[in-house]
Amino acid sequence: MAEPLITLESLRYAAGERTLIHDVSLRLEAGRRTVVLGPNGAGKSVLMRLMHGLIEPTAGRIVSNGGGVRPPQAMVFQRPVMLRRSVLDNVTYALYLAGVPAAERRARAEAVLERVGLSPLAHRPARVLSGGEQQRVALARAWALRPRVLFLDEPTASLDPGASAEVERLIRVIADDGCSIVMITHHLGQARRLADDIVFVDAGRVTEHTPVTDFFAAPRSEQAGHYLRGELSWT
C-alpha cells in the first residue's frame, strides 16, 4: 500500500447553521496527482482549505504522514496576490517568511525562476506581468518552499489556452520533482490530462475517489454521471 499523505477522518465543517462538509473520510496517497471535481457550490474549495489548514474542521480530524505532523505544503489560488516587488523579490520574500536562511534565499529563488522560465523577468515588477506570467510566479513561489504537497485552486480558470498549457506543463514538472498535487479544476479535459485520481464532491460529500480512467469510463455515483453528461452546473 502506498504511503498515506493526508487522511481525513469523518470531517465536518459548518458555517453557522449551514453544514458545508458532511462527514468526509478520504485517504490521499503520496506521489499522486489528485484532481477534485464537482458542481458549483459542492464544497470543493472548502474541502481544500480544510486539508491545507486554512480553516479548522467543526468535527473529525485530519491525520498527516500516517499520524505525524503536517507535511510541508503550499497553495496557489486562481488569482494569486503579487507583492509590489520584483518577480525575484516575490519569491525571496516567501522564503524569508518560511524561515529559509538569508544566504540561501536568492540562489533558491533564482534556481526556481530558471525552471519555470521566468529568469528574464526576474527584476521586473510582478504586478505588470500578464495573468499567465503571474500564475507562473505564484507556482515558482510555492515550489521554492519545497512542499511535499501543493494545493491548486483552479490555477488556470482565468487564463487563455496558451497560458493554461504552460501552467499544466509546470504542474507536471513539479509533480515529477516529487511533490504531490491536489487540484481543483472545472475543465474535464484538464482533469483527464493531469490527474492520477479523481475526487468527486457533491453537496459537501465525497461520492467517489477513483483512478482517473475509471472515473471517466464508468463513474460509480449517480451524481458524477450527471456531472459528466453536463447535467450539473459547472464550478
BELPE-V867089 format. One line per field, one symbol per residue. phi: phi as a letter, one per 30 degrees, with the letter a starting at -180 (. if undefined). burial: b if it has 24 or more other ideal C-beta (glycine too) atoms within 12 Angstrom, else e. A space follows every 50 residues. Layout:
phi = ???
burial = ???
This chain:
phi = .dddcbbcbhdbbbciccdcbchdcabccdiccccccldeidjddddddd ddidbcddaiaccchikddedebbbbcebddcddbdedddddddddddid eedcdddddddddddcicedcecdeddcddeddddddddddddddhddbc cbchdceccdeddddddeeddddddddjcdcbbcbccddddddcdcbccc cbhibdcabaeedddddaedcddddddddicbddc
burial = eeebbbbbeebbbeeeeeebbbebebbbbbebbbbbbbbeebbbbbbbbb bbeeeebbebebbbeeeeeebbbbbbbbebebeebbbbbbbbbbbeeeee eeeebeebbbbbbeebebeebbeeebeebebbbbbbbbbbbbbbbbbbbb bbbbbbbebeeebbebbbebbebbbebebbbbbbbbbbebbeebbbbbbb bbbbbbbbbbebeebbeebebebbeebbeeebeeb
